[in-house]
Amino acid sequence: MRTLVRPSLLLALGAVSAPAQQLSRAALVTRIDSLATAFITNTRTPAVSVAVLRGSDTLVMKGYGEASVEAHRPATASTVYRIGSITKQFTAAAIMRLIERGKLSLDDPMSKYLPDVPLHGHVVTIRQLLNHTSGIHSYTSEPAWQKTWSTDLTPRQIVAFVDKDTFDFAPGTGWRYNNTGYVLLGMIIEKIAGEPYASFLQREFFTPLGLRQTSYCPSRPTDPSFADGYSSEGGTVKPAAYLSMTHPFSAGALCSTVRDLVIWQRALAGGRVVNAKSYALMTTADTLNDGKRLSYGFGLIPAMLGTHKSVQHGGGVNGFTTSSAFFPDDSVNVAVFSNSDRGPEAVALNIARAVFGMPLVAAPKPLVAVPLPDADRDRLPGVYDLVAPGGEKFVMHITVENGRVVAQAEGQGQGKFPLVYLGNMQFGATIDPSLRITFISENGAITKMRLQQGGGTLEGRRRP
């Protein structure tokens, strides 16, 4: 749920084609251990848990670091993390299962099930909620929502944050990552199933598949198997800001372990969750109304790592970030969960590269700040419309607060984060060392932004 622009930029990562150099099993396990340990050290993340499977061989299934800094509790493969937007594939699978039972269809208007949600004259379909093309504004970009994190809210109260907002675009004509859409899907599940979202998933998925440590997250867990969440911004580690887990709901409120997640991935791909047709829809890039291809399916992202096809998604919610990928043709699973806001996408993909014998991508160099003249700083604030190579659109807000340049990605559930000036109008961010933002001027005025993250690039113009 909490993320920068990771759901789409993951598609651009790792498109390195070089001769494979396969490691022995022992050497591969050692390299994976080294990558996980280096991630903890370099990012000041308290803990990660890692699962790597190749065919029937479990290469790595373990934890590194401390699930609780205060209690010095070590992380294991059974440590439970909040998985953020990885939740979306569970929600999408629940919708597809209901479709298979004839309870609804992809082309149904959402108003058929949620008539009290205002749509300002638009018709939004179930498909458009699943693939983020509804145009409904994402509540996680609303400043008013961020002031209510400590309050328990119902799903309808969550959606109400955007009741009066105009649509970002006409349904089916654009793409924007959208947490509101997945909350609405959860509400539809509850309406059709006649039971709470959490109990429906427990009965339909978690219990039958043996996902013993997967559940709807408690807001204040007391079970010591649950990791504590931390923020490591600014070079120090501190407990993450509290968020009632009523807020992420079906967009990002599940908890799980890396062990349970790879069980889920294989069950989903193996036809034990939905049928082959439904799974193909979930894992195939969908299209806009005009036929333009997206880079997103239903709760999952089809992608490539070199020549290896993958199905992947990451997630983030206060104090936790997660990354997962399944390579169906190779029967390889990689899951990396962390208990901090420092995303593990890069290390997860390097682990996959190691499994395939591909060259690793070097970790970003430490940020070295240089002085930023006030005159240059004050030229930067504005709203920038960024476009990914696949056509997905993202909006980045740049402001100056207390003398610092601050960024926020609209609709991504990501709070504001300060930028570090590196010179030549380029900035980094401690929240993700791979992130680079470059401001481009024309005729003496800042008119464009280029955002690079983990090997992917977005570009776009500043609004007038």
NUTOR-898413 format. One line per 5 residues: their letters; for each residue x, y, z of C-alpha. Coordinates in nm, 2 decimals. Example, Ala and Ser with C-alpha at 12.3 -4.5 7.8 and 13.67 -1.06 7.14 Angstrom:
BEGIN
as) 1.23/-0.45/0.78 | 1.37/-0.11/0.71 $
% end
This chain:
BEGIN
mrtlv) 0.00/0.00/0.00 | 0.26/0.25/0.10 | 0.49/0.29/-0.20 | 0.66/0.54/-0.42 | 0.61/0.42/-0.78 $
rpsll) 0.74/0.07/-0.73 | 0.45/-0.12/-0.88 | 0.54/-0.01/-1.23 | 0.91/0.06/-1.21 | 0.97/-0.30/-1.11 $
lalga) 0.89/-0.38/-1.47 | 1.20/-0.20/-1.59 | 1.44/-0.35/-1.34 | 1.70/-0.61/-1.43 | 1.67/-0.60/-1.81 $
vsapa) 2.04/-0.70/-1.82 | 2.13/-0.96/-2.07 | 2.47/-1.12/-2.01 | 2.60/-1.48/-2.02 | 2.47/-1.67/-1.72 $
qqlsr) 2.73/-1.80/-1.48 | 2.56/-2.05/-1.26 | 2.68/-2.09/-0.91 | 2.70/-2.41/-0.71 | 2.42/-2.45/-0.47 $
aalvt) 2.64/-2.38/-0.17 | 2.79/-2.07/-0.33 | 2.44/-1.95/-0.43 | 2.32/-1.99/-0.07 | 2.62/-1.80/0.06 $
ridsl) 2.56/-1.52/-0.19 | 2.20/-1.49/-0.09 | 2.30/-1.47/0.28 | 2.55/-1.20/0.18 | 2.30/-0.99/-0.01 $
atafi) 2.05/-1.01/0.28 | 2.31/-0.92/0.54 | 2.44/-0.63/0.33 | 2.09/-0.49/0.29 | 2.04/-0.48/0.67 $
tntrt) 2.38/-0.32/0.72 | 2.36/-0.06/0.44 | 2.00/0.05/0.50 | 1.99/0.02/0.88 | 1.69/-0.21/0.84 $
pavsv) 1.64/-0.41/1.17 | 1.54/-0.73/0.99 | 1.45/-0.91/0.68 | 1.31/-1.26/0.62 | 1.39/-1.43/0.29 $
avlrg) 1.24/-1.73/0.11 | 1.40/-1.86/-0.21 | 1.27/-2.17/-0.38 | 1.40/-2.33/-0.70 | 1.18/-2.62/-0.81 $
sdtlv) 1.14/-2.85/-0.51 | 1.47/-2.72/-0.36 | 1.43/-2.46/-0.08 | 1.76/-2.27/-0.12 | 1.69/-2.02/0.16 $
mkgyg) 1.42/-1.99/0.42 | 1.54/-1.78/0.71 | 1.55/-1.45/0.89 | 1.83/-1.19/0.94 | 1.85/-0.93/1.21 $
easve) 1.60/-0.84/1.48 | 1.22/-0.86/1.44 | 1.21/-0.64/1.75 | 1.49/-0.41/1.83 | 1.37/-0.34/2.19 $
ahrpa) 1.32/-0.71/2.28 | 1.63/-0.82/2.07 | 1.40/-1.09/1.92 | 1.56/-1.24/1.61 | 1.38/-1.26/1.28 $
tastv) 1.31/-1.61/1.13 | 1.12/-1.75/0.83 | 0.82/-1.76/1.07 | 0.83/-1.39/1.15 | 0.50/-1.22/1.06 $
yrigs) 0.52/-0.90/0.87 | 0.26/-0.65/0.74 | 0.27/-0.72/0.36 | 0.11/-0.40/0.24 | 0.00/-0.41/-0.13 $
itkqf) 0.08/-0.77/-0.17 | -0.27/-0.79/-0.02 | -0.41/-0.68/-0.35 | -0.35/-1.02/-0.52 | -0.55/-1.19/-0.24 $
taaai) -0.84/-0.94/-0.30 | -0.82/-0.99/-0.68 | -0.82/-1.37/-0.63 | -1.13/-1.34/-0.41 | -1.31/-1.14/-0.68 $
mrlie) -1.21/-1.39/-0.95 | -1.34/-1.68/-0.73 | -1.68/-1.50/-0.69 | -1.68/-1.44/-1.07 | -1.62/-1.81/-1.13 $
rgkls) -1.92/-1.89/-0.90 | -2.14/-1.66/-1.11 | -2.18/-1.40/-0.83 | -2.06/-1.10/-1.05 | -1.88/-1.03/-1.37 $
lddpm) -1.58/-0.81/-1.47 | -1.81/-0.59/-1.67 | -2.06/-0.52/-1.39 | -2.07/-0.16/-1.28 | -1.96/-0.12/-0.92 $
skylp) -2.27/0.09/-0.85 | -2.47/-0.24/-0.88 | -2.31/-0.34/-0.54 | -2.22/0.00/-0.39 | -2.49/0.24/-0.50 $
dvplh) -2.42/0.49/-0.23 | -2.06/0.57/-0.35 | -2.07/0.88/-0.56 | -1.92/0.84/-0.91 | -1.99/1.19/-1.05 $
ghvvt) -2.17/1.06/-1.36 | -1.91/0.80/-1.44 | -1.96/0.42/-1.48 | -1.69/0.22/-1.32 | -1.66/-0.15/-1.38 $
irqll) -1.52/-0.43/-1.16 | -1.23/-0.47/-1.41 | -1.14/-0.11/-1.38 | -1.11/-0.14/-1.01 | -0.89/-0.44/-1.04 $
nhtsg) -0.64/-0.29/-1.30 | -0.63/0.07/-1.15 | -0.80/0.23/-1.45 | -1.11/0.35/-1.27 | -1.00/0.71/-1.24 $
ihsyt) -1.12/0.73/-0.88 | -0.89/0.94/-0.66 | -0.67/0.74/-0.41 | -0.75/0.82/-0.05 | -0.39/0.77/0.05 $
sepaw) -0.30/1.09/-0.12 | -0.55/1.29/0.08 | -0.39/1.51/0.35 | -0.71/1.48/0.56 | -0.67/1.10/0.56 $
qktws) -0.32/1.11/0.71 | -0.45/1.30/1.01 | -0.68/1.01/1.10 | -0.42/0.73/1.12 | -0.48/0.66/1.49 $
tdltp) -0.86/0.63/1.45 | -1.04/0.31/1.36 | -1.26/0.37/1.05 | -1.50/0.16/0.84 | -1.42/0.09/0.47 $
rqiva) -1.71/0.33/0.38 | -1.55/0.60/0.60 | -1.22/0.54/0.42 | -1.38/0.58/0.08 | -1.56/0.89/0.20 $
fvdkd) -1.23/1.08/0.19 | -1.26/1.10/-0.19 | -1.64/1.11/-0.22 | -1.63/1.48/-0.33 | -1.31/1.45/-0.55 $
tfdfa) -1.33/1.48/-0.92 | -1.20/1.17/-1.11 | -0.83/1.17/-1.22 | -0.95/1.07/-1.57 | -1.25/0.91/-1.73 $
pgtgw) -1.27/0.54/-1.64 | -1.07/0.32/-1.87 | -0.88/0.60/-2.03 | -0.58/0.62/-1.80 | -0.39/0.42/-1.53 $
rynnt) -0.30/0.53/-1.18 | -0.21/0.31/-0.89 | -0.52/0.34/-0.67 | -0.58/0.21/-0.31 | -0.94/0.33/-0.31 $
gyvll) -1.02/0.09/-0.59 | -0.91/-0.21/-0.38 | -1.10/-0.09/-0.07 | -1.41/-0.08/-0.29 | -1.34/-0.43/-0.41 $
gmiie) -1.32/-0.55/-0.05 | -1.65/-0.38/0.02 | -1.80/-0.56/-0.28 | -1.67/-0.90/-0.15 | -1.83/-0.83/0.18 $
kiage) -2.16/-0.74/0.01 | -2.17/-1.05/-0.21 | -2.03/-1.30/0.05 | -2.24/-1.16/0.34 | -1.95/-1.18/0.57 $
pyasf) -1.64/-0.97/0.67 | -1.35/-0.95/0.42 | -1.12/-1.10/0.68 | -1.34/-1.41/0.75 | -1.40/-1.47/0.38 $
lqref) -1.03/-1.49/0.31 | -0.97/-1.70/0.61 | -1.24/-1.95/0.51 | -1.17/-1.95/0.14 | -0.79/-1.93/0.13 $
ftplg) -0.59/-1.93/0.45 | -0.74/-2.23/0.62 | -0.77/-2.46/0.31 | -0.42/-2.38/0.18 | -0.26/-2.42/0.52 $
lrqts) -0.15/-2.05/0.55 | -0.13/-2.08/0.92 | 0.04/-1.74/0.97 | -0.15/-1.53/0.72 | -0.43/-1.31/0.85 $
ycpsr) -0.59/-0.97/0.86 | -0.33/-0.77/1.06 | -0.41/-0.67/1.42 | -0.35/-0.30/1.48 | -0.16/-0.38/1.81 $
ptdps) -0.03/-0.73/1.79 | 0.07/-0.91/2.11 | 0.19/-1.23/1.95 | 0.57/-1.23/1.96 | 0.58/-1.39/1.61 $
fadgy) 0.48/-1.05/1.47 | 0.76/-0.81/1.38 | 0.77/-0.46/1.50 | 0.78/-0.19/1.23 | 1.04/0.08/1.21 $
ssegg) 1.14/0.39/1.02 | 1.51/0.43/0.93 | 1.49/0.77/0.77 | 1.77/1.01/0.86 | 2.02/0.74/0.96 $
tvkpa) 1.84/0.65/1.28 | 1.60/0.36/1.35 | 1.28/0.45/1.54 | 0.93/0.29/1.58 | 0.71/0.36/1.28 $
aylsm) 0.41/0.59/1.30 | 0.10/0.41/1.43 | -0.16/0.33/1.17 | -0.49/0.16/1.25 | -0.51/-0.15/1.03 $
thpfs) -0.87/-0.07/0.96 | -0.73/0.18/0.71 | -0.55/-0.03/0.45 | -0.83/-0.29/0.45 | -0.84/-0.49/0.13 $
agalc) -0.58/-0.27/-0.03 | -0.30/-0.36/0.21 | -0.40/-0.49/0.56 | -0.28/-0.85/0.54 | 0.00/-1.00/0.75 $
stvrd) 0.20/-1.31/0.64 | 0.54/-1.48/0.65 | 0.77/-1.54/0.36 | 0.70/-1.92/0.40 | 0.33/-1.87/0.37 $
lviwq) 0.37/-1.64/0.07 | 0.56/-1.88/-0.14 | 0.30/-2.15/-0.05 | 0.03/-1.90/-0.17 | 0.22/-1.82/-0.49 $
ralag) 0.25/-2.18/-0.59 | -0.11/-2.26/-0.50 | -0.23/-1.96/-0.70 | -0.02/-2.06/-1.01 | -0.12/-2.42/-0.97 $
grvvn) -0.49/-2.38/-1.00 | -0.57/-2.43/-0.63 | -0.70/-2.08/-0.58 | -0.87/-1.98/-0.91 | -0.90/-2.15/-1.25 $
aksya) -0.65/-2.11/-1.53 | -0.86/-1.85/-1.71 | -0.88/-1.63/-1.40 | -0.51/-1.67/-1.32 | -0.43/-1.57/-1.68 $
lmtta) -0.63/-1.25/-1.64 | -0.46/-1.17/-1.31 | -0.11/-1.21/-1.45 | -0.15/-1.06/-1.80 | -0.11/-0.69/-1.87 $
dtlnd) -0.46/-0.55/-1.93 | -0.55/-0.27/-2.17 | -0.72/0.07/-2.17 | -1.04/0.14/-2.36 | -0.84/0.23/-2.67 $
gkrls) -0.65/-0.10/-2.66 | -0.33/0.05/-2.53 | -0.14/-0.21/-2.33 | -0.09/-0.15/-1.96 | 0.19/-0.30/-1.74 $
ygfgl) -0.05/-0.44/-1.47 | -0.29/-0.73/-1.44 | -0.53/-0.78/-1.15 | -0.33/-0.73/-0.83 | -0.02/-0.87/-1.00 $
ipaml) 0.24/-0.74/-1.24 | 0.37/-0.94/-1.53 | 0.74/-0.85/-1.59 | 1.07/-0.98/-1.72 | 1.41/-1.02/-1.55 $
gthks) 1.64/-1.06/-1.85 | 1.48/-1.35/-2.04 | 1.29/-1.48/-1.74 | 0.92/-1.41/-1.71 | 0.80/-1.31/-1.37 $
vqhgg) 0.48/-1.23/-1.18 | 0.55/-0.99/-0.90 | 0.43/-0.72/-0.66 | 0.57/-0.53/-0.37 | 0.40/-0.36/-0.08 $
gvngf) 0.46/-0.11/0.20 | 0.27/0.01/0.50 | 0.40/0.21/0.80 | 0.71/0.04/0.92 | 0.71/-0.25/0.67 $
ttssa) 0.81/-0.30/0.30 | 0.79/-0.62/0.10 | 0.89/-0.76/-0.23 | 0.79/-1.08/-0.41 | 0.84/-1.25/-0.75 $
ffpdd) 0.75/-1.58/-0.90 | 0.92/-1.70/-1.22 | 0.68/-1.96/-1.36 | 0.89/-2.10/-1.64 | 1.18/-2.16/-1.40 $
svnva) 0.97/-2.26/-1.09 | 1.16/-2.00/-0.88 | 1.01/-1.80/-0.60 | 1.17/-1.50/-0.42 | 1.01/-1.33/-0.12 $
vfsns) 1.18/-1.06/0.09 | 1.00/-0.89/0.38 | 1.15/-0.61/0.59 | 1.04/-0.43/0.91 | 1.14/-0.09/0.79 $
drgpe) 1.05/0.17/0.53 | 1.36/0.09/0.33 | 1.22/-0.12/0.04 | 1.38/-0.45/-0.04 | 1.30/-0.46/-0.41 $
avaln) 1.66/-0.42/-0.52 | 1.79/-0.70/-0.30 | 1.50/-0.93/-0.40 | 1.59/-0.88/-0.77 | 1.96/-0.93/-0.70 $
iarav) 1.87/-1.26/-0.53 | 1.68/-1.36/-0.84 | 1.98/-1.26/-1.06 | 2.20/-1.47/-0.84 | 1.97/-1.77/-0.89 $
fgmpl) 1.98/-1.73/-1.27 | 2.35/-1.67/-1.28 | 2.30/-1.31/-1.40 | 2.53/-1.02/-1.31 | 2.43/-0.84/-0.99 $
vaapk) 2.34/-0.47/-0.99 | 2.56/-0.28/-0.75 | 2.41/-0.12/-0.45 | 2.36/0.26/-0.48 | 2.65/0.47/-0.35 $
plvav) 2.59/0.66/-0.02 | 2.43/1.00/-0.07 | 2.67/1.30/-0.04 | 2.48/1.62/0.00 | 2.61/1.95/-0.15 $
plpda) 2.48/2.30/-0.07 | 2.17/2.41/-0.27 | 2.14/2.78/-0.34 | 1.81/2.93/-0.21 | 1.74/3.07/-0.56 $
drdrl) 1.77/2.73/-0.72 | 1.56/2.56/-0.44 | 1.28/2.80/-0.49 | 1.25/2.73/-0.86 | 1.15/2.37/-0.80 $
pgvyd) 0.81/2.36/-0.63 | 0.52/2.24/-0.85 | 0.33/1.95/-0.97 | 0.49/1.72/-1.22 | 0.31/1.47/-1.44 $
lvapg) 0.53/1.17/-1.51 | 0.49/0.90/-1.76 | 0.64/0.55/-1.76 | 0.76/0.38/-2.08 | 0.45/0.16/-2.07 $
gekfv) 0.22/0.47/-2.05 | 0.14/0.46/-1.68 | 0.10/0.81/-1.53 | 0.22/0.93/-1.19 | 0.20/1.27/-1.03 $
mhitv) 0.48/1.40/-0.81 | 0.44/1.71/-0.59 | 0.75/1.91/-0.50 | 0.74/2.16/-0.21 | 0.98/2.35/0.01 $
engrv) 0.93/2.31/0.38 | 1.15/2.45/0.65 | 1.41/2.52/0.38 | 1.42/2.16/0.25 | 1.29/2.03/-0.08 $
vaqae) 1.02/1.77/-0.02 | 0.86/1.53/-0.25 | 0.53/1.33/-0.24 | 0.40/1.08/-0.50 | 0.03/1.14/-0.54 $
gqgqg) -0.20/0.84/-0.50 | 0.08/0.60/-0.38 | 0.01/0.60/-0.01 | 0.36/0.75/0.04 | 0.40/1.03/0.28 $
kfplv) 0.62/1.33/0.21 | 1.00/1.26/0.21 | 1.29/1.51/0.19 | 1.52/1.52/-0.10 | 1.90/1.53/-0.08 $
ylgnm) 2.08/1.77/-0.32 | 2.36/1.60/-0.51 | 2.45/1.87/-0.75 | 2.36/1.95/-1.12 | 1.99/1.97/-1.02 $
qfgat) 1.99/1.61/-0.92 | 1.85/1.48/-0.59 | 1.84/1.16/-0.40 | 1.64/1.03/-0.10 | 1.74/0.84/0.20 $
idpsl) 1.41/0.65/0.19 | 1.54/0.47/-0.12 | 1.91/0.50/-0.22 | 1.83/0.40/-0.58 | 1.60/0.70/-0.63 $
ritfi) 1.73/0.99/-0.84 | 1.52/1.30/-0.93 | 1.66/1.54/-1.19 | 1.50/1.88/-1.27 | 1.54/2.00/-1.62 $
senga) 1.52/2.36/-1.73 | 1.42/2.53/-2.05 | 1.49/2.90/-2.12 | 1.59/2.94/-1.76 | 1.27/2.79/-1.61 $
itkmr) 1.23/2.44/-1.45 | 0.99/2.26/-1.69 | 1.05/1.89/-1.65 | 1.14/1.61/-1.41 | 1.32/1.28/-1.47 $
lqqgg) 1.27/1.02/-1.19 | 1.50/0.71/-1.19 | 1.44/0.43/-0.95 | 1.59/0.08/-0.94 | 1.68/0.09/-1.31 $
gtleg) 1.35/0.23/-1.43 | 1.28/0.59/-1.56 | 0.98/0.82/-1.56 | 0.98/1.16/-1.72 | 0.72/1.44/-1.74 $
rrrp) 0.65/1.80/-1.75 | 0.57/2.05/-1.47 | 0.22/2.18/-1.48 | 0.18/2.55/-1.57 $
% end
